């Protein structure tokens, strides 16, 4: 049954959530200024972690004993798990199949040199996190990929499902959201801003015939269906894959092959349901590393990692998107040069292993 009020309710939820994010940001910026605190640089991160673990012995790459806690849902095992294995022996625990108490017991069974987790308050209570901290007497780093809107997130029974209530129990908080750094410091945590990466053994070019002029791989939400529909109305041959699209979800290998089958790989940089709110996405690094020509929404967080226009292409609004697609399709030599430059930059600077190496060195675990 058609619900004439549904668009209005959706618009109200978007407005409400946007206001929540704005108020949250304003509050943390005010507290950050009032307390006179600072975002730590690399030297300060090393100093603070070394003070927590005096006499810690660092090990060579390949010799680390690593505890990892994350749910292997899709990309985590193939891309992240194998990157962790490059540093040594990995004991992996899945929070979805293990209780909080079980995680604490398993973590206490043997010594580790470093712990890598991908957790939030939705999976660990503050009390359990404190117990885990006590069980793992080694530096712990936690990865968070959606602090733009989910640093706090929903609050249930006074407990945030984001990282607000548990971040202080980690020795380092790795966030891919630059404007979350102040939030972590206010909450008593040590943050570092690093984006995600790609795994060149997983995200690699395939010898595939070009079947699509434009493709998009990702969830169907927000303005994405309308943009795809408008592109088709304009005569662009575009296909979309992922949850909510008629083509359905792709496995990891099929996703990477799809990028090789596409002349242009489309990206959206917006945060779910929020206008003019952007953040870095995993595909920002996975697509170029897979040898795909990447065209995504323009926002300021991209520029430190790519030379816009030479390594990837960005667009601002639908008309610009349509014009860039037509330009790239009509100039295959220029498009190939951009694709190649993006691929080389991603391999040179944006692998998961490089990100992890930086983190483990800062924590004093890696020699």
PLY file of the C-alpha trace (Angstrom):
ply
format ascii 1.0
element vertex 367
property float x
property float y
property float z
element edge 366
property int vertex1
property int vertex2
end_header
0.00 0.00 0.00
1.26 3.48 -0.88
2.03 5.63 2.13
1.91 9.33 1.21
3.55 10.28 4.53
6.57 8.01 4.08
8.73 10.58 2.20
7.95 13.18 4.85
8.91 10.82 7.67
12.11 9.92 5.88
12.95 13.59 5.35
12.27 14.28 9.03
14.60 11.44 10.12
17.35 12.77 7.86
16.91 16.29 9.29
16.84 14.97 12.86
19.96 12.86 12.42
21.78 15.69 10.68
20.97 18.00 13.58
22.17 15.35 16.04
25.52 15.08 14.24
25.87 18.87 14.17
25.08 19.24 17.87
27.42 16.41 18.75
30.25 18.00 16.77
29.62 21.44 18.28
29.65 20.00 21.80
32.92 18.12 21.35
34.63 21.10 19.68
33.59 23.30 22.60
34.85 20.81 25.20
38.10 20.35 23.26
38.74 24.12 23.34
37.64 24.62 26.95
39.90 21.87 28.26
42.92 23.12 26.34
43.78 19.63 25.11
45.51 18.68 21.86
45.44 15.90 19.31
48.64 13.89 19.89
51.27 13.67 17.17
53.30 10.54 16.46
55.93 11.34 19.07
53.32 11.89 21.77
51.51 8.66 20.82
54.76 6.72 21.16
55.55 8.39 24.49
52.15 7.67 26.03
52.02 4.04 24.93
55.62 3.41 26.01
54.74 4.81 29.45
51.88 2.32 29.72
54.12 -0.62 28.79
57.60 0.07 30.20
60.20 -2.39 29.03
58.01 -3.64 26.18
60.04 -5.71 23.71
59.43 -5.04 20.04
59.67 -7.84 17.48
60.60 -8.14 13.84
57.91 -8.24 11.18
56.66 -11.81 10.91
57.40 -12.60 14.56
54.56 -10.78 16.32
52.00 -12.65 18.40
48.74 -10.93 17.50
45.29 -11.14 19.01
42.59 -10.03 16.56
38.90 -9.57 17.36
36.46 -8.82 14.56
33.49 -10.37 12.81
34.44 -11.91 9.46
31.36 -10.76 7.58
32.58 -9.97 4.06
35.89 -8.23 3.37
37.44 -8.56 6.81
38.93 -12.03 6.53
40.19 -11.93 2.93
41.54 -8.37 3.03
42.31 -7.58 6.66
43.01 -11.00 8.14
45.63 -11.92 5.56
47.29 -8.51 5.99
47.57 -9.10 9.74
49.15 -12.49 9.06
52.10 -10.77 7.38
53.20 -9.59 10.83
53.19 -12.94 12.62
50.96 -15.52 14.28
47.34 -14.37 14.54
44.81 -15.65 17.06
41.45 -14.55 15.68
38.28 -14.33 17.76
34.86 -13.49 16.29
32.70 -11.32 18.55
29.52 -12.56 16.88
30.11 -16.19 17.88
31.79 -15.54 21.22
30.32 -13.89 24.32
32.05 -10.94 25.97
33.12 -13.25 28.79
34.41 -15.78 26.26
36.51 -13.10 24.54
38.07 -12.13 27.86
38.84 -15.75 28.79
40.35 -16.53 25.38
42.46 -13.38 25.45
43.93 -14.36 28.83
44.96 -17.86 27.72
48.33 -16.84 26.26
50.59 -13.79 25.92
50.39 -11.44 22.94
52.60 -8.65 21.65
49.75 -6.56 20.26
45.98 -6.72 19.91
43.97 -5.50 16.92
40.22 -5.15 17.30
37.31 -3.90 15.22
34.74 -3.34 17.95
32.14 -0.85 19.10
29.84 -0.37 22.07
27.26 -2.43 20.25
29.41 -5.52 20.77
31.30 -4.82 24.02
30.01 -3.30 27.23
32.36 -0.89 29.05
32.70 -3.43 31.87
33.66 -6.20 29.45
36.05 -3.88 27.66
37.73 -3.04 30.95
38.07 -6.77 31.69
39.51 -7.39 28.21
41.98 -4.58 28.79
43.14 -6.34 31.94
43.38 -9.74 30.24
45.53 -8.49 27.35
48.65 -6.96 28.83
49.81 -5.69 25.44
49.07 -2.56 23.41
45.56 -2.64 21.92
44.38 -0.75 18.83
40.75 -0.49 17.76
39.57 0.28 14.23
36.48 2.47 13.63
35.22 3.21 10.12
32.09 5.26 10.71
32.80 7.86 13.37
31.23 10.55 11.21
27.77 9.55 12.43
28.37 6.62 14.77
30.96 7.73 17.32
28.02 7.82 19.71
25.26 6.44 17.50
22.09 5.24 19.16
22.05 5.24 22.95
20.33 2.28 24.61
19.95 2.18 28.37
22.43 5.02 28.65
25.04 3.10 26.64
26.30 4.28 23.24
26.49 1.64 20.52
29.38 3.58 18.99
32.84 3.96 20.48
32.21 6.76 22.99
31.97 4.54 26.08
34.73 2.04 25.28
37.41 4.05 23.45
39.34 4.96 26.63
40.15 1.29 27.23
42.28 1.06 24.07
45.85 2.26 23.79
45.25 3.59 20.29
41.99 4.38 18.47
42.30 4.20 14.69
39.59 6.28 13.05
39.01 6.88 9.35
37.11 10.08 10.20
39.34 13.12 10.60
36.80 15.22 12.50
36.39 12.48 15.13
39.90 13.06 16.50
38.70 15.75 18.92
35.91 13.49 20.15
38.34 10.73 21.07
40.66 13.08 22.92
37.76 14.58 24.89
36.74 11.06 25.94
40.25 10.32 27.22
41.48 8.20 24.30
44.54 8.39 22.04
43.41 8.64 18.40
45.11 8.37 15.04
43.56 9.29 11.71
44.18 6.69 9.03
41.91 5.57 6.21
41.27 1.99 5.22
43.35 0.27 2.57
43.32 -2.51 0.07
44.97 -5.91 -0.11
46.83 -6.34 -3.44
46.44 -10.11 -3.25
42.67 -9.64 -3.12
42.19 -6.27 -4.80
44.01 -6.83 -8.07
43.31 -6.39 -11.79
41.77 -9.27 -13.74
41.96 -9.87 -17.46
38.29 -9.29 -18.16
36.40 -8.04 -21.20
34.83 -4.62 -20.59
31.11 -5.35 -20.19
29.94 -2.19 -18.46
30.49 1.44 -19.33
29.78 2.37 -15.71
29.22 0.20 -12.65
28.62 0.79 -8.96
29.15 -1.75 -6.18
27.62 -0.83 -2.83
24.39 -0.59 -0.88
21.21 0.81 -2.40
20.17 3.76 -0.22
19.93 7.54 -0.06
20.30 9.32 -3.41
22.01 6.37 -5.09
18.92 4.85 -6.79
17.89 8.26 -8.13
21.37 8.95 -9.52
21.56 5.54 -11.21
18.07 6.05 -12.68
18.95 9.52 -14.02
22.13 8.18 -15.62
20.12 5.52 -17.43
17.59 8.13 -18.55
20.53 10.11 -19.97
21.61 7.09 -22.02
24.48 5.85 -19.82
24.90 2.08 -19.67
25.27 1.64 -15.92
24.79 -1.36 -13.63
24.60 -1.44 -9.84
25.39 -4.35 -7.52
25.02 -4.90 -3.81
22.37 -5.12 -1.08
19.06 -3.70 -2.28
19.85 -3.66 -6.01
18.14 -6.10 -8.44
21.58 -7.52 -9.37
22.10 -8.49 -5.74
25.17 -8.92 -3.57
28.56 -9.88 -5.03
31.19 -12.02 -3.37
34.62 -10.47 -2.90
36.24 -11.96 -6.01
33.22 -11.24 -8.20
33.18 -7.65 -6.93
36.84 -7.18 -7.88
36.26 -8.78 -11.27
33.34 -6.40 -11.82
35.68 -3.45 -11.35
37.90 -4.93 -14.07
34.86 -5.38 -16.34
33.93 -1.71 -16.07
35.28 1.24 -18.02
34.32 3.53 -15.14
33.72 2.59 -11.50
31.33 4.95 -9.75
31.68 6.05 -6.13
29.46 7.89 -3.66
31.14 9.67 -0.78
28.11 10.72 1.26
27.17 9.47 4.72
23.90 7.55 4.89
20.95 9.93 4.72
22.94 13.12 5.35
23.25 15.95 2.85
26.73 17.42 2.30
28.29 15.04 4.84
31.13 12.95 3.43
33.78 10.51 4.54
36.36 8.20 3.02
35.07 4.83 1.83
36.78 1.45 1.52
36.20 1.52 -2.25
38.28 4.70 -2.47
41.31 2.45 -2.10
40.01 -0.94 -3.22
38.86 0.17 -6.68
42.12 1.85 -7.79
44.17 -1.00 -6.31
42.04 -3.41 -8.33
43.00 -1.53 -11.48
39.64 0.20 -11.87
39.17 3.73 -13.19
37.52 5.53 -10.26
35.00 8.38 -10.45
33.60 9.46 -7.08
31.97 12.38 -5.30
34.35 15.20 -4.51
35.17 16.02 -0.89
38.20 17.39 0.90
39.31 14.17 2.61
40.29 12.60 -0.73
42.97 15.11 -1.71
45.73 13.99 0.72
45.61 10.50 -0.76
45.19 11.05 -4.51
45.99 13.69 -7.08
42.50 14.55 -8.26
42.16 14.49 -12.02
45.40 12.57 -12.55
44.94 9.45 -10.35
41.19 9.46 -9.73
38.38 11.67 -11.01
35.77 13.40 -8.85
32.41 15.03 -9.54
30.27 17.64 -7.84
26.58 17.17 -8.56
24.72 15.21 -11.23
25.48 17.42 -14.21
29.20 17.27 -13.47
28.97 13.49 -13.02
27.27 13.04 -16.40
29.80 15.31 -18.09
32.77 13.46 -16.55
31.35 10.09 -17.62
30.93 11.26 -21.19
34.39 12.80 -21.21
36.08 9.64 -19.90
34.20 7.35 -22.29
35.08 9.54 -25.27
38.80 9.74 -24.37
39.99 6.20 -23.67
43.69 7.11 -23.74
43.30 9.81 -21.08
41.07 7.49 -19.07
43.67 4.73 -19.22
46.40 7.09 -18.01
44.29 8.08 -14.99
43.42 4.47 -14.25
47.08 3.44 -14.37
48.23 6.32 -12.18
45.55 5.54 -9.58
46.55 1.88 -9.56
50.22 2.73 -9.03
49.44 5.22 -6.24
47.23 2.72 -4.41
49.88 0.00 -4.58
52.59 2.41 -3.49
50.84 3.97 -0.51
47.44 2.49 0.35
47.66 -1.17 1.36
46.27 -2.53 4.62
49.73 -3.89 5.39
51.21 -0.38 5.17
48.52 1.00 7.48
49.07 -1.80 10.01
52.84 -1.38 9.89
52.50 2.30 10.76
50.17 1.50 13.66
52.25 -1.36 15.09
55.42 0.77 14.96
53.72 3.63 16.77
52.60 1.18 19.46
56.15 -0.10 19.96
55.27 -3.68 19.05
57.06 -3.77 15.69
60.79 -3.33 15.45
0 1
1 2
2 3
3 4
4 5
5 6
6 7
7 8
8 9
9 10
10 11
11 12
12 13
13 14
14 15
15 16
16 17
17 18
18 19
19 20
20 21
21 22
22 23
23 24
24 25
25 26
26 27
27 28
28 29
29 30
30 31
31 32
32 33
33 34
34 35
35 36
36 37
37 38
38 39
39 40
40 41
41 42
42 43
43 44
44 45
45 46
46 47
47 48
48 49
49 50
50 51
51 52
52 53
53 54
54 55
55 56
56 57
57 58
58 59
59 60
60 61
61 62
62 63
63 64
64 65
65 66
66 67
67 68
68 69
69 70
70 71
71 72
72 73
73 74
74 75
75 76
76 77
77 78
78 79
79 80
80 81
81 82
82 83
83 84
84 85
85 86
86 87
87 88
88 89
89 90
90 91
91 92
92 93
93 94
94 95
95 96
96 97
97 98
98 99
99 100
100 101
101 102
102 103
103 104
104 105
105 106
106 107
107 108
108 109
109 110
110 111
111 112
112 113
113 114
114 115
115 116
116 117
117 118
118 119
119 120
120 121
121 122
122 123
123 124
124 125
125 126
126 127
127 128
128 129
129 130
130 131
131 132
132 133
133 134
134 135
135 136
136 137
137 138
138 139
139 140
140 141
141 142
142 143
143 144
144 145
145 146
146 147
147 148
148 149
149 150
150 151
151 152
152 153
153 154
154 155
155 156
156 157
157 158
158 159
159 160
160 161
161 162
162 163
163 164
164 165
165 166
166 167
167 168
168 169
169 170
170 171
171 172
172 173
173 174
174 175
175 176
176 177
177 178
178 179
179 180
180 181
181 182
182 183
183 184
184 185
185 186
186 187
187 188
188 189
189 190
190 191
191 192
192 193
193 194
194 195
195 196
196 197
197 198
198 199
199 200
200 201
201 202
202 203
203 204
204 205
205 206
206 207
207 208
208 209
209 210
210 211
211 212
212 213
213 214
214 215
215 216
216 217
217 218
218 219
219 220
220 221
221 222
222 223
223 224
224 225
225 226
226 227
227 228
228 229
229 230
230 231
231 232
232 233
233 234
234 235
235 236
236 237
237 238
238 239
239 240
240 241
241 242
242 243
243 244
244 245
245 246
246 247
247 248
248 249
249 250
250 251
251 252
252 253
253 254
254 255
255 256
256 257
257 258
258 259
259 260
260 261
261 262
262 263
263 264
264 265
265 266
266 267
267 268
268 269
269 270
270 271
271 272
272 273
273 274
274 275
275 276
276 277
277 278
278 279
279 280
280 281
281 282
282 283
283 284
284 285
285 286
286 287
287 288
288 289
289 290
290 291
291 292
292 293
293 294
294 295
295 296
296 297
297 298
298 299
299 300
300 301
301 302
302 303
303 304
304 305
305 306
306 307
307 308
308 309
309 310
310 311
311 312
312 313
313 314
314 315
315 316
316 317
317 318
318 319
319 320
320 321
321 322
322 323
323 324
324 325
325 326
326 327
327 328
328 329
329 330
330 331
331 332
332 333
333 334
334 335
335 336
336 337
337 338
338 339
339 340
340 341
341 342
342 343
343 344
344 345
345 346
346 347
347 348
348 349
349 350
350 351
351 352
352 353
353 354
354 355
355 356
356 357
357 358
358 359
359 360
360 361
361 362
362 363
363 364
364 365
365 366
